[in-house]
């Protein structure tokens, strides 16, 4: 791509029944044109710190239509770049169509050769893309990426080589990112390989960040943030991280109406000068403000697909770190999220990068750690709790009890029909933990409440960490966690839940399909056995059908008293965890 007028993209972003957004980064100030079926749509680039971007609004399309498109830069065709590149298409939604959505989280940007696969496993997204080239029936309507799209703190050798050309790696923050220029290069590494570049050019995408998009444990606590603010480099990092996130990820999440209301996009749309608009200072000021005052901007968003609603929740930037008002989703942000959690849909999906329903033993451990970090056992124990929280990543919804309880209340009210006609299922989709599973709340009435996790797309846990995760999640954490939580008077969860499928540790991309029988979710991994390392085949790891209560399915809804939170369900490729021995656990982490 070195000589191409396109540096990154094109990426097909928000798409509905009559419109689509095509995002691109170009090598220079230019006019970008999207052409399809003899029509053309144009946009002028705008600049951020020497980089050039355009988002072309393609409108006036027919619902349920499909068309190949090309991208021109200053009138010259720039995409597809080669005759053997599969065609990129814009497929608009048909009214009342169901939803087929690929989703997952945590993907490192490393090579797809034998070395990269040995260190990071086969890229499940690449395997999916290559399979889709051969079978267009696999094509989803949307790909939803739930965090850690890039790793700004754990960089690869190519990223480190780029950094070393600009500054010394011996000076803080060393191999981590410092500014927008480095973020721009990181995104280029993440999305430029041939297969995934094509996938993102032809399947609409939506995204939300997690911690590694900025830094491990981002906003874990007020103590964490104050420690970061004492460094010489953090302010530049958070400004660059949020500014680049708006450019590369968030802008494409917005519908045409939402873009029209966005404070930054209005500047772009209103620009009519002879020179390219430079948004650098405005964007930096915006990012600085959002970090200091999260309530002034919303990164969460909602999408309706016929009788299915998808609510994507920002559980990182929108936090309230005040110890007296500590919340994973700050008050103003939660008011908006809560208002979106309504009945009247056949399915309600809530997407949040961090799992809401952890294995219940680990949930209790995180709740206990939050309590002692807040001073339940005094100042010395609070220091220990804070160190433990940051060292072992005890920072999911269970570690933010106010927010956990708020989401539990809202989900239960929706499932009980107190917010309109109850959906068949309230399903929370998450990533982050680097293993995948399905859990379900024990209920004897109303709709089913399910947690599904898909993580990682490409960044598997080392064997020793798999062992640690299993023991912490399903072993010693169960008896210890409940007792520890009671010792600091943490309120009991309003319900119990159990793992009904998993855990498994493959690199995975999940596909959710909303059909007549309910939600079918499959997890897919790439396999290169007997093949070139860059040419994986797609394999199915697990399949779950979550139908309405009382309907047949792979996962029957658990009821109170059936063993519930005392055990986990069947494990993909690894037998059953209930009553497992140490030998069973060793087998699980090696074969998972």
DORO-704329 format. One record per residue (C-alpha): residue in three letters; y, x, z. Coordinates in Angstrom, 1 decimal. Each point is the difference from the previous one (the first is absolute). Example, Ala and Ser with C-alpha at 12.3 -4.5 7.8 and 13.67 -1.06 7.14 Angstrom:
DORO-704329
ALA:-4.5:12.3:7.8 $
SER:3.4:1.4:-0.7 $
This chain:
DORO-704329
UNK:0.0:0.0:0.0 $
UNK:2.3:3.1:0.1 $
UNK:1.6:-0.8:-3.4 $
UNK:-0.1:-3.7:0.3 $
UNK:3.2:-2.1:0.4 $
UNK:-2.0:-1.8:2.7 $
UNK:-0.4:1.9:3.3 $
UNK:-2.0:-2.7:1.8 $
UNK:-1.3:-3.4:-1.0 $
UNK:0.3:-2.4:-1.5 $
UNK:-1.1:-2.2:2.9 $
UNK:-0.4:-3.7:-0.3 $
UNK:1.4:-1.5:3.2 $
UNK:0.9:-3.6:1.0 $
UNK:-1.5:-2.4:-2.5 $
UNK:0.0:-3.8:0.1 $
UNK:-0.5:-2.9:-2.4 $
UNK:3.0:0.9:-2.3 $
UNK:1.2:3.5:0.9 $
UNK:-1.0:3.5:0.7 $
UNK:1.7:3.2:1.3 $
UNK:-0.8:3.3:-1.7 $
UNK:1.1:3.1:2.1 $
UNK:0.4:3.5:-1.5 $
UNK:1.4:3.4:0.9 $
UNK:1.5:1.8:-2.9 $
UNK:0.8:3.7:-0.7 $
UNK:3.7:-0.8:-0.7 $
UNK:2.7:-2.6:-0.1 $
UNK:-1.3:-2.5:-2.5 $
UNK:-0.4:-3.6:-1.1 $
UNK:-3.6:-1.2:0.6 $
UNK:-1.5:-2.7:-2.2 $
UNK:-3.1:-2.1:0.5 $
UNK:-1.3:-1.5:-3.2 $
UNK:-2.7:-2.6:-0.4 $
UNK:-0.8:-2.6:-2.7 $
UNK:3.1:0.9:-2.0 $
UNK:2.4:-0.5:3.0 $
UNK:1.8:2.7:1.9 $
UNK:1.5:0.2:3.5 $
UNK:2.4:2.8:1.0 $
UNK:1.3:1.8:3.1 $
UNK:2.3:2.9:0.6 $
UNK:-1.2:2.7:2.4 $
UNK:1.6:0.7:3.3 $
UNK:-0.1:3.3:1.9 $
UNK:-1.1:1.2:3.5 $
UNK:0.4:3.7:0.8 $
UNK:-0.4:1.1:-3.6 $
UNK:-2.9:-2.4:-0.8 $
UNK:0.3:-2.9:-2.4 $
UNK:-1.6:-3.5:0.4 $
UNK:-0.1:-3.3:-1.8 $
UNK:-1.5:-3.3:0.9 $
UNK:-0.2:-2.2:-3.1 $
UNK:0.0:-3.7:0.6 $
UNK:-2.3:-1.7:-2.5 $
UNK:0.7:-3.7:0.0 $
UNK:-0.6:-3.1:-2.1 $
UNK:-3.7:0.4:-0.2 $
UNK:-2.6:-2.7:-0.3 $
UNK:-2.1:-0.9:3.0 $
UNK:-3.6:1.2:-0.2 $
UNK:0.8:2.3:-3.0 $
UNK:-1.0:3.5:-0.6 $
UNK:1.7:2.6:-2.2 $
UNK:-0.2:3.7:-0.6 $
UNK:3.2:1.9:0.5 $
UNK:1.6:3.3:-0.8 $
UNK:2.8:1.9:1.6 $
UNK:2.8:1.7:-1.9 $
UNK:2.5:2.5:1.3 $
UNK:3.3:0.1:-1.9 $
UNK:-1.8:-1.7:-2.9 $
UNK:-3.0:2.4:-0.2 $
UNK:-3.4:-1.2:1.0 $
UNK:-1.1:1.7:3.2 $
UNK:-2.9:-2.2:1.2 $
UNK:-2.9:0.0:-0.8 $
UNK:0.2:3.7:-0.5 $
UNK:-3.1:0.4:-2.0 $
UNK:-2.0:-2.1:-2.4 $
UNK:-3.1:0.1:2.2 $
UNK:1.8:-1.3:3.0 $
UNK:-1.2:-3.6:0.8 $
UNK:2.6:-2.6:-0.6 $
UNK:2.2:-1.0:2.9 $
UNK:0.4:-3.8:0.3 $
UNK:2.3:-2.5:1.7 $
UNK:-2.1:-2.9:1.2 $
UNK:2.0:-2.9:1.4 $
UNK:-1.5:-2.3:2.6 $
UNK:-1.2:-3.5:-1.0 $
UNK:1.1:-2.9:2.1 $
UNK:-2.4:-0.7:2.9 $
UNK:-2.2:3.0:-0.9 $
UNK:-2.0:1.6:2.7 $
UNK:0.6:3.6:1.1 $
UNK:-2.1:3.1:-0.6 $
UNK:1.6:2.9:1.9 $
UNK:-1.0:3.6:0.5 $
UNK:1.2:1.5:3.2 $
UNK:-0.4:3.0:2.3 $
UNK:1.9:2.8:1.8 $
UNK:0.1:3.8:0.6 $
UNK:-0.2:2.0:-3.2 $
UNK:0.6:3.7:-0.3 $
UNK:1.3:1.6:-3.2 $
UNK:-2.5:2.7:-0.8 $
UNK:-1.9:1.1:-3.2 $
UNK:-3.0:-1.9:-1.3 $
UNK:-2.0:3.1:-0.6 $
UNK:-3.0:1.1:2.1 $
UNK:2.3:1.7:2.5 $
UNK:2.1:-3.1:0.6 $
UNK:-3.0:-2.3:0.2 $
UNK:-1.7:2.4:2.5 $
UNK:3.1:0.0:2.3 $
UNK:1.2:-3.5:-0.4 $
UNK:-2.9:-2.0:-1.5 $
UNK:0.1:-1.9:-3.3 $
UNK:3.2:-2.0:-0.6 $
UNK:-1.1:-3.6:0.2 $
UNK:3.1:-1.1:-1.9 $
UNK:-0.8:2.3:-2.9 $
UNK:-3.6:-1.3:0.0 $
UNK:1.4:-3.5:-0.2 $
UNK:2.4:0.8:-2.8 $
UNK:-2.7:1.7:-2.1 $
UNK:-2.3:-3.0:0.5 $
UNK:2.8:-2.4:-1.0 $
UNK:0.4:1.9:-3.3 $
UNK:-3.6:-0.8:-0.8 $
UNK:0.0:-3.5:1.4 $
UNK:3.3:-1.9:-0.1 $
UNK:-1.7:-2.8:2.1 $
UNK:0.6:2.2:3.0 $
UNK:3.8:-0.2:-0.5 $
UNK:1.8:-1.3:3.1 $
UNK:3.2:-2.1:0.0 $
UNK:1.5:2.4:2.6 $
UNK:-0.7:3.3:1.8 $
UNK:1.3:0.0:3.5 $
UNK:0.5:3.5:1.6 $
UNK:0.1:-0.2:3.8 $
UNK:1.5:3.3:1.0 $
UNK:-0.3:3.7:-0.2 $
UNK:0.6:-0.1:-3.8 $
UNK:1.3:3.6:0.5 $
UNK:-0.5:2.5:2.8 $
UNK:3.4:1.6:0.8 $
UNK:-1.4:1.9:3.0 $
UNK:-3.5:1.2:-1.1 $
UNK:0.8:1.5:-3.4 $
UNK:-2.3:1.3:-2.7 $
UNK:0.0:3.5:-1.5 $
UNK:2.0:-1.1:-3.1 $
UNK:2.6:-1.7:2.2 $
UNK:0.2:3.1:2.2 $
UNK:0.5:2.2:-3.1 $
UNK:2.9:-2.2:-1.1 $
UNK:1.6:0.2:3.5 $
UNK:-0.4:3.8:0.1 $
UNK:2.0:0.2:-3.2 $
UNK:2.9:-1.6:1.8 $
UNK:-0.1:1.3:3.6 $
UNK:-2.1:2.1:2.4 $
UNK:-3.2:-1.7:1.4 $
UNK:0.5:2.0:3.2 $
UNK:3.1:-2.0:0.9 $
UNK:-0.1:-3.5:1.5 $
UNK:-1.5:-2.3:-1.1 $
UNK:-2.2:2.4:-1.9 $
UNK:-2.4:-1.7:-2.4 $
UNK:1.5:-3.4:0.7 $
UNK:2.6:-1.7:-2.1 $
UNK:3.8:0.3:0.6 $
UNK:2.0:-1.9:-2.7 $
UNK:0.0:-2.4:-2.9 $
UNK:-0.8:2.7:-2.6 $
UNK:-3.3:0.8:1.8 $
UNK:-0.8:-3.7:0.4 $
UNK:0.5:-0.5:-3.8 $
UNK:-2.5:2.8:-0.7 $
UNK:-2.5:-1.4:2.5 $
UNK:0.1:-3.4:-1.7 $
UNK:-0.4:1.7:-3.3 $
UNK:-3.2:1.7:1.2 $
UNK:-1.3:-3.3:1.5 $
UNK:0.4:-2.1:-3.2 $
UNK:-0.2:2.2:-3.0 $
UNK:-3.7:0.6:-0.5 $
UNK:-1.1:-1.8:-3.2 $
UNK:-2.3:-2.7:1.3 $
UNK:2.2:-1.2:2.9 $
UNK:3.2:0.3:-2.1 $
UNK:-1.6:-2.4:-2.5 $
UNK:-1.2:-2.3:2.7 $
UNK:3.5:-0.3:1.6 $
UNK:1.5:-0.6:-3.5 $
UNK:-2.2:-3.1:-0.7 $
UNK:-0.7:-1.6:3.4 $
UNK:2.9:-1.3:2.1 $
UNK:0.4:1.7:3.3 $
UNK:1.4:-0.6:3.4 $
UNK:0.4:2.5:2.9 $
UNK:0.9:0.5:3.6 $
UNK:0.3:3.3:1.8 $
UNK:-1.9:1.4:3.0 $
UNK:0.7:3.1:2.1 $
UNK:-1.0:2.8:-2.3 $
UNK:2.4:-1.3:-2.7 $
UNK:2.5:1.5:2.5 $
UNK:-1.9:1.8:2.8 $
UNK:-3.1:-0.4:2.2 $
UNK:0.7:-2.4:2.9 $
UNK:3.3:-1.1:-1.5 $
UNK:1.8:-2.1:2.6 $
UNK:-2.9:0.1:2.4 $
UNK:2.4:-0.3:2.9 $
UNK:3.6:0.7:1.0 $
UNK:-1.2:3.3:1.5 $
UNK:-1.5:1.0:-3.4 $
UNK:3.2:-0.8:-1.8 $
UNK:2.2:1.9:2.5 $
UNK:-2.2:3.0:-0.4 $
UNK:0.3:-0.1:-3.8 $
UNK:3.8:-0.5:0.2 $
UNK:0.3:3.3:1.9 $
UNK:-1.3:2.0:-3.0 $
UNK:2.2:1.5:-2.6 $
UNK:-1.8:-1.8:-2.9 $
UNK:-0.9:-3.5:1.1 $
UNK:3.2:-1.8:-1.1 $
UNK:-0.3:1.4:-3.5 $
UNK:-3.6:-1.0:-0.1 $
UNK:0.4:-3.6:1.2 $
UNK:2.9:-0.6:-2.4 $
UNK:-2.0:1.5:-2.9 $
UNK:-3.1:-1.9:1.0 $
UNK:1.7:-3.4:0.1 $
UNK:2.2:0.6:-3.0 $
UNK:-2.9:1.0:-2.2 $
UNK:-2.1:-2.8:1.4 $
UNK:2.6:-2.5:-1.2 $
UNK:0.0:1.6:-3.5 $
UNK:-3.7:0.6:-0.5 $
UNK:-1.6:-2.8:1.9 $
UNK:2.2:-2.7:1.4 $
UNK:2.2:-0.9:-3.0 $
UNK:-3.0:-1.0:-2.0 $
UNK:-1.2:-2.4:2.7 $
UNK:3.0:-2.3:-0.5 $
UNK:0.1:-3.1:-2.1 $
UNK:2.9:-0.5:-2.4 $
UNK:1.7:-2.3:2.6 $
UNK:-0.6:2.6:2.8 $
UNK:1.4:2.8:-2.1 $
UNK:3.1:-2.0:-0.8 $
UNK:0.6:-0.2:3.8 $
UNK:-0.8:3.6:0.8 $
UNK:3.1:2.1:0.9 $
UNK:-1.0:3.0:-2.0 $
UNK:-1.3:-1.8:-3.0 $
UNK:3.3:-1.9:-0.3 $
UNK:1.8:3.3:-0.4 $
UNK:-2.4:1.0:-2.8 $
UNK:0.2:-3.4:-1.7 $
UNK:3.8:-0.1:0.2 $
UNK:0.5:3.5:-1.5 $
UNK:1.6:-0.1:-3.4 $
UNK:1.6:3.5:-0.4 $
UNK:-0.4:2.6:-2.7 $
UNK:-1.8:2.3:2.4 $
UNK:-3.3:-0.4:1.8 $
UNK:0.4:-1.5:3.5 $
UNK:-0.7:2.6:2.7 $
UNK:-1.4:-1.8:3.0 $
UNK:-0.7:3.1:2.1 $
UNK:2.6:-0.3:2.7 $
UNK:-0.3:-3.8:0.3 $
UNK:-3.8:0.2:0.2 $
UNK:0.1:2.8:2.7 $
UNK:2.5:-2.0:2.0 $
UNK:-2.3:-3.1:-0.3 $
UNK:-3.0:2.0:1.2 $
UNK:1.8:1.5:2.9 $
UNK:1.2:-3.5:1.1 $
UNK:-3.4:-1.5:-0.4 $
UNK:-1.5:2.7:2.3 $
UNK:2.7:-0.5:2.6 $
UNK:0.2:-3.8:-0.3 $
UNK:-3.4:-1.4:-1.4 $
UNK:1.2:-3.6:0.4 $
UNK:2.5:0.5:-2.8 $
UNK:-2.6:0.0:-2.8 $
UNK:-3.4:-1.5:-0.6 $
UNK:-2.9:1.8:-1.7 $
UNK:-2.5:-2.8:0.7 $
UNK:-0.5:-2.5:-2.8 $
UNK:-1.9:-3.1:-0.9 $
UNK:-1.8:-1.1:-3.2 $
UNK:-1.5:-3.4:-0.9 $
UNK:-2.8:-0.2:-2.5 $
UNK:-0.7:-3.7:-0.5 $
UNK:-1.7:-1.2:3.2 $
UNK:-0.2:3.5:1.5 $
UNK:2.8:1.7:1.9 $
UNK:0.2:3.8:0.6 $
UNK:2.3:1.2:2.7 $
UNK:0.5:3.8:0.0 $
UNK:1.3:1.3:3.4 $
UNK:2.0:3.1:0.6 $
UNK:-1.6:1.4:3.2 $
UNK:1.8:3.4:-0.1 $
UNK:3.7:-0.1:-0.7 $
UNK:0.6:-3.4:1.6 $
UNK:-1.1:1.0:3.5 $
UNK:2.0:-0.4:3.2 $
UNK:-0.5:3.2:2.0 $
UNK:2.0:-1.1:3.0 $
UNK:-2.6:0.2:2.9 $
UNK:1.4:-3.3:1.4 $
UNK:-0.4:-1.8:-3.4 $
UNK:-2.8:2.0:-1.6 $
UNK:-1.3:-1.7:-3.1 $
UNK:-2.0:1.1:-3.0 $
UNK:2.1:-2.5:-2.0 $
UNK:3.5:-0.3:1.4 $
UNK:1.4:-3.4:1.1 $
UNK:2.0:-0.8:-3.1 $
UNK:-2.7:1.2:-2.3 $
UNK:-2.7:-2.0:1.9 $
UNK:2.1:-3.2:-0.2 $
UNK:-0.2:0.4:-3.8 $
UNK:-3.7:0.9:0.0 $
UNK:-0.8:-2.9:2.3 $
UNK:1.8:-2.4:-2.3 $
UNK:-2.2:1.0:-2.9 $
UNK:-3.2:-0.6:1.9 $
UNK:-0.5:-3.6:-0.9 $
UNK:-2.7:-2.4:-1.0 $
UNK:-0.1:-2.0:-3.2 $
UNK:-1.8:2.8:-1.8 $
UNK:-3.7:0.2:-0.7 $
UNK:0.0:3.7:1.1 $
UNK:2.5:1.9:2.1 $
UNK:-0.1:3.8:-0.3 $
UNK:2.0:2.3:2.3 $
UNK:0.1:3.6:-1.1 $
UNK:1.0:2.7:2.5 $
UNK:-0.7:3.7:-0.3 $
UNK:-1.3:0.1:3.6 $
UNK:-3.1:-2.0:1.0 $
UNK:0.8:-2.9:2.2 $
UNK:-3.6:-0.6:1.3 $
UNK:-1.4:3.4:0.8 $
UNK:-3.6:0.3:1.4 $
UNK:0.7:-1.7:3.3 $
UNK:-0.8:2.9:2.3 $
UNK:2.6:2.2:-1.9 $
UNK:2.4:-2.9:0.2 $
UNK:-0.2:0.0:3.8 $
UNK:0.4:3.8:0.1 $
UNK:3.2:-0.2:-2.0 $
UNK:1.3:-2.9:2.2 $
UNK:-0.7:2.1:3.1 $
UNK:1.7:3.1:-1.5 $
UNK:3.1:-2.0:-0.8 $
UNK:0.1:-1.3:3.6 $
UNK:-0.3:3.4:1.6 $
UNK:2.5:1.5:-2.5 $
UNK:2.4:-2.7:1.1 $
UNK:-0.4:1.1:3.7 $
UNK:-2.7:-2.2:1.4 $
UNK:-1.5:3.0:1.9 $
UNK:3.2:1.9:0.5 $
UNK:1.9:2.8:-1.7 $
UNK:-2.7:2.6:-0.2 $
UNK:-2.5:-2.4:-1.5 $
UNK:2.6:-1.2:-2.4 $
UNK:0.4:3.5:-1.4 $
UNK:-3.8:0.2:-0.4 $
UNK:-0.1:-3.4:-1.7 $
UNK:2.7:1.1:-2.5 $
UNK:-1.8:3.2:-0.9 $
UNK:-3.3:-1.9:-0.4 $
UNK:1.7:-2.6:-2.2 $
UNK:1.4:2.6:-2.4 $
UNK:-3.1:2.2:0.1 $
UNK:-2.7:-2.6:-0.7 $
UNK:2.2:-2.5:-2.0 $
UNK:-0.2:-2.8:2.6 $
UNK:2.8:-1.9:-1.8 $
UNK:-1.5:-3.0:-1.8 $
UNK:0.8:-3.7:0.8 $
UNK:-2.0:0.3:3.3 $
UNK:2.4:2.6:1.2 $
UNK:2.9:-2.4:-0.5 $
UNK:-1.1:-2.9:2.1 $
UNK:3.0:-2.2:-0.5 $
UNK:-0.4:0.1:-3.8 $
UNK:-3.8:-0.3:0.2 $
UNK:0.4:-3.2:2.1 $
UNK:2.7:-1.4:-2.3 $
UNK:-2.2:0.4:-3.1 $
UNK:-3.0:-1.4:1.9 $
UNK:2.0:-3.1:0.9 $
UNK:1.3:-0.5:-3.5 $
UNK:-3.4:0.5:-1.6 $
UNK:-1.6:-2.4:2.4 $
UNK:2.7:-2.7:-0.6 $
UNK:-0.5:0.3:-3.7 $
UNK:-3.7:-0.1:0.3 $
UNK:0.1:-3.1:2.3 $
UNK:2.3:-1.9:-2.4 $
UNK:3.0:0.1:2.2 $
UNK:2.2:1.4:-2.8 $
UNK:-1.0:-2.3:-2.9 $
UNK:-3.4:-0.5:-1.5 $
UNK:-2.3:2.7:1.2 $
UNK:-1.2:2.5:-2.6 $
UNK:-3.7:0.8:-0.4 $
UNK:0.6:3.5:1.4 $
UNK:2.7:2.1:1.5 $
UNK:-0.9:3.5:-1.2 $
UNK:1.8:3.2:1.2 $
UNK:-0.3:3.0:-2.4 $
UNK:0.5:3.5:1.3 $
UNK:-0.7:3.7:-0.5 $
UNK:1.0:3.2:1.9 $
UNK:-3.1:0.7:2.1 $
UNK:-2.1:1.8:-2.8 $
UNK:-3.0:-2.3:0.4 $
UNK:-0.5:-3.5:-1.3 $
UNK:-1.4:-3.1:1.7 $
UNK:0.3:-3.8:0.4 $
UNK:0.6:-1.7:3.3 $
UNK:0.3:-3.7:0.9 $
UNK:1.4:-2.0:2.9 $
UNK:-2.4:-2.1:1.9 $
UNK:1.0:-3.6:-0.5 $
UNK:-1.8:-3.4:0.3 $
UNK:2.6:-2.0:-1.9 $
UNK:2.8:0.4:-2.6 $
UNK:0.3:2.6:-2.7 $
UNK:-1.7:3.4:0.1 $
UNK:2.1:3.0:1.0 $
UNK:-1.2:3.2:-1.6 $
UNK:1.1:3.7:0.0 $
UNK:-1.0:2.1:-3.0 $
UNK:0.7:3.8:-0.3 $
UNK:-0.2:2.2:-3.0 $
UNK:0.7:3.7:0.7 $
UNK:0.1:2.6:-1.5 $
UNK:0.4:-0.2:-3.7 $
UNK:-0.3:3.8:0.0 $
UNK:0.2:1.9:3.3 $
UNK:-3.3:-0.2:1.8 $
UNK:-0.4:0.9:3.7 $
UNK:-1.9:3.3:0.7 $
UNK:-3.5:-0.6:1.4 $
UNK:1.1:0.9:3.6 $
UNK:2.9:-2.5:-0.2 $
UNK:-2.4:-2.7:-1.3 $
UNK:-2.1:0.6:3.1 $
UNK:3.1:-0.2:2.2 $
UNK:1.2:-3.2:-1.7 $
UNK:-3.4:-1.7:0.5 $
UNK:-0.3:1.0:3.6 $
UNK:3.6:-1.0:0.8 $
UNK:-0.2:-3.3:-1.9 $
UNK:-3.5:-1.2:0.7 $
UNK:-1.4:2.2:2.9 $
UNK:1.7:1.2:3.2 $
UNK:3.2:-1.9:-0.8 $
UNK:-1.6:-3.4:0.5 $
UNK:-0.9:0.2:3.7 $
UNK:2.8:2.4:0.8 $
UNK:2.7:-1.8:-1.9 $
UNK:-0.3:-3.4:1.6 $
UNK:-0.1:1.5:3.5 $
UNK:3.0:2.2:-0.7 $
UNK:2.0:-2.8:-1.5 $
UNK:-0.7:-2.2:3.1 $
UNK:1.0:2.8:2.3 $
UNK:3.6:-0.1:-1.3 $
UNK:0.1:-3.8:-0.3 $
UNK:0.2:-0.2:-3.8 $
UNK:-0.3:-3.7:-0.9 $
UNK:-3.3:-0.9:-1.5 $
UNK:0.0:-0.6:-3.8 $
UNK:0.2:-3.8:-0.7 $
UNK:-3.4:0.2:-1.7 $
UNK:-2.9:2.3:-0.6 $
UNK:-1.2:1.5:-3.3 $
UNK:-2.8:2.1:-1.3 $
UNK:-0.7:2.3:-2.9 $
UNK:-2.1:-1.9:-2.5 $
UNK:-0.3:2.6:-2.8 $
UNK:0.4:3.8:0.2 $
UNK:1.2:2.5:0.9 $
UNK:-0.5:2.2:-3.1 $
UNK:1.8:3.2:-0.9 $
UNK:-0.1:0.2:-3.8 $
UNK:3.2:0.5:-2.0 $
UNK:0.5:-3.6:-0.9 $
UNK:2.1:-2.4:-2.0 $
UNK:-0.5:-3.6:0.9 $
UNK:0.3:-3.1:-2.3 $
UNK:0.8:-3.4:1.4 $
UNK:-0.6:-3.0:-2.2 $
UNK:1.1:-3.5:0.9 $
UNK:-2.4:-2.4:-1.5 $
UNK:-1.6:-3.5:0.5 $
UNK:-2.4:1.3:2.7 $
UNK:2.7:1.8:2.0 $
UNK:1.0:3.6:0.2 $
UNK:-2.4:2.5:-1.5 $
UNK:0.7:3.6:1.1 $
UNK:-1.7:3.1:-1.4 $
UNK:0.4:3.6:0.8 $
UNK:-0.5:2.6:-2.8 $
UNK:-0.4:3.8:0.0 $
UNK:-0.3:2.6:-2.7 $
UNK:-3.2:2.0:-0.7 $
UNK:-0.3:3.1:-2.1 $
UNK:-3.7:0.7:0.4 $
UNK:-1.2:1.6:-3.2 $
UNK:3.5:-0.4:-1.5 $
UNK:3.1:2.1:-0.5 $
UNK:2.1:0.0:3.2 $
UNK:3.0:-1.7:-1.8 $
UNK:-2.2:-2.8:-1.5 $
UNK:-1.3:-2.1:3.0 $
UNK:-1.8:-3.3:-0.4 $
UNK:0.9:-2.9:2.2 $
UNK:-2.5:-1.1:2.7 $
UNK:0.1:-3.0:2.3 $
UNK:-0.2:0.9:3.7 $
UNK:0.2:-3.4:1.6 $
UNK:0.5:-3.7:-0.9 $
UNK:1.2:-2.7:2.3 $
UNK:0.6:-3.7:-0.7 $
UNK:2.2:-1.7:2.5 $
UNK:-0.3:-3.7:-0.8 $
UNK:1.4:-3.0:1.9 $
UNK:-1.4:-0.7:3.5 $
UNK:-3.4:-1.5:-0.4 $
UNK:-0.6:1.2:-3.6 $
UNK:-2.7:2.5:-0.8 $
UNK:1.0:3.6:-0.4 $
UNK:-0.9:3.6:0.6 $
UNK:2.0:0.0:3.3 $
UNK:-0.5:-3.0:2.2 $
UNK:2.9:-0.7:2.3 $
UNK:-0.8:1.1:3.5 $
UNK:0.2:-2.5:2.8 $
UNK:0.8:0.6:3.7 $
UNK:-3.0:1.1:2.0 $
UNK:-2.0:1.4:-3.0 $
UNK:0.3:3.7:1.1 $
UNK:3.4:0.2:-1.4 $
UNK:2.0:3.1:0.8 $
UNK:-3.0:1.7:1.6 $
UNK:-1.3:1.3:-3.3 $
UNK:0.7:0.8:-3.6 $
UNK:-1.6:-1.6:-3.1 $
UNK:-2.0:1.6:-2.7 $
UNK:1.1:3.4:-1.2 $
UNK:0.2:0.9:-3.6 $
UNK:-2.6:2.6:-0.9 $
UNK:-0.7:0.5:3.7 $
UNK:-2.1:-2.7:1.6 $
UNK:1.5:-1.7:3.1 $
UNK:2.2:1.3:2.7 $
UNK:-0.9:-2.4:2.7 $
UNK:-1.9:1.9:2.7 $
UNK:0.2:3.2:-2.2 $
UNK:-1.2:3.3:1.3 $
UNK:1.8:3.3:-0.4 $
UNK:-2.5:0.8:-2.8 $
UNK:1.0:-3.3:-1.7 $
UNK:3.7:1.0:0.3 $
UNK:-0.6:3.4:-1.5 $
UNK:-1.8:-1.7:-2.9 $
UNK:2.9:-2.4:-0.5 $
UNK:2.8:2.6:-0.2 $
UNK:-2.0:2.2:-2.4 $
UNK:-1.1:-2.7:-2.3 $
UNK:3.1:-2.2:0.2 $
